[in-house]
């Protein structure tokens, strides 16, 4: 994992009025008409640098965007995957996540890559369970696989960890591919484990087939749909200010 993006709670985005790269500015719709553009560190991430881009349009109006920056080949793939994933979430449930704007590479630094989306003021409270679950269920029900298969058209990431999401005919195949990838990454990180190798045999040959295969045999059919691969409380927060306090999901 020589290209692994290391933990980057870096300080350079915590300075005021950081100069934006030309390629980032080109993807901000209102940039050419703004009176001033102010960029400052916002939020925290283990694998990227994050900032708020604030555009003063008139004396009374402003526009804001959320900027995420990653480094290296792995970082580039992460930014593309986040953009492609959030596009689908936003298309199916537009009130459930920020609107993705663009992703790309810095003109001044080809090793730096970015993801840009709409900005929302968030708080740390957990979303209301039933409302959040209803939005999540809608995403599951209404999303449609473009191929009719299980998987995704590019590699997605759980944090900075790549997931095996190649297209498969069945959910069993898709689940096995993803789980095998996790074991491979564990082996790369910690070295081989004889005990783990022994446990993997019955897991893949017996446990997973017995649990998942009946869901797609005997006339039963599973509909491929879009699911969030890293759903935890840090990826779902409340949006303020808003009288209904929308639940927002991060890709």
Secondary structure, 3 states (H helix, E strand, C coil): CCCCCCCCCCCHHHCCCCCCCHHHHHCCCCHHHCCEEEEEECCCCCCCEEEEEEEECCCCCEEEEEEEEEEHHHHHHHHHHHHHHHHHHHHHCCCCCCCEEEEEECCCCCCEEEEEEECCEEECCCCCHHHHHHHHHHHHHHCCCCCCCECCCCCEEECCEEECCCCECCHHHHHHHHHHHHHHHHHHHHCCCHHHHHHHHHHHHHHHHHHHHHHHCCCCCCCCCCCCCCCCHHHEEEEECCCCCCEEECC
